[in-house]
Amino acid sequence: MVYLEVFVRSFYAYSVEILPYFLIAVLITSAVQTFIKPQWFMKALKDPVKAPIYTSLLAGILPLCSCSMLPVANLISGFSRSYAPVMSFLVVAPVISPITLLLTYGYFGMSLTLFRLFGTLFFALLFAYITGFIFKKPPSLPLMTDKSVKSASFIYFLKDNLIGIGKYLMLGIFIASLIKTLIPEDIGRTLSGTPFSYVLIAFISIPIYVCSGEEVPIAKALIQVGFTTGNALTFMLGGTGTCMPTILASLKFLPKGLVLSYIAFWVLFSILSGYIYDILLWKIRL
């Protein structure tokens, strides 16, 4: 009964703390999806320098997870002669959106939110330009020419966001409540801030699929059992950045070598981001 009481209290506290931010973000995102025309971004894909910037911005305004982003990524790949635009989109889409930023702000405050935003954009563009230079797209691959996009209604997007993303958010709150209930706090304090903790969390979080938004309450629970904020950031990036369905599906429009580079990038990016963030806040234990 003690465990059940702790779980219920944790679940209620997480829900009350985060759902207002989620509802505000859903309204904003649904409006963006309704009125922004994707054709503007598709025209920009012809410019090899600006295209990755535009696709990263597109990824940042759409509420996509590491699986739901794949149809859009496939579309971008079909319009582009380079792999750079699709890679910047694949990096940004699962970890940056109005919803995830508001959720991060609600749980962790402004500093981590800005670090997550600008750190992801910087590394996404760096990775995109490097891979676009190394991996050349075969000129024989046909490009899409049909740029017609049918706009759905605001109510459609609102319903899709509330149900599609909301169910994963509630699952994340459920998992976070379990972590808070079952994991002893001294475990987190033992590993917290050690270099090994970032590596361990990165390799554990990447195979465990968590949808966009779901990772935030789980990361908050990790802090409450003794891990550092940087450890939580490593989990948020690694857990949403990629998963097995994403890896397998991306092989349909990306070469194997590029997919392997994508996996390696997420491991390194999530580890370094958490480690650097803790160093900047002087919270790492030397």
Secondary structure, DSSP 4 states (H G I P E B T S, - for coil): -HHHHHHHHHHHHHHHHHHHHHHHHHHHHHHHHHH--THHHHHHTT-TTTHHHHHHHHHHHS---TTTTHHHHHHHHHH-SSSHHHHHHHHHTTT-SHHHHHHHHHHH-HHHHHHHHHHHHHHHHHHHHHHHHHSPPPTTSPPP-----PPPPHHHHHHHHHHHTHHHHHHHHHHHHHHHHHS-HHHHHHHTT-HHHHHHHHHHHTTS---TTTHHHHHHHHHHTT--HHHHHHHHHHHHH--HHHHHHHTTTS-HHHHHHHHHHHHHHHHHHHHHHHHHTT----
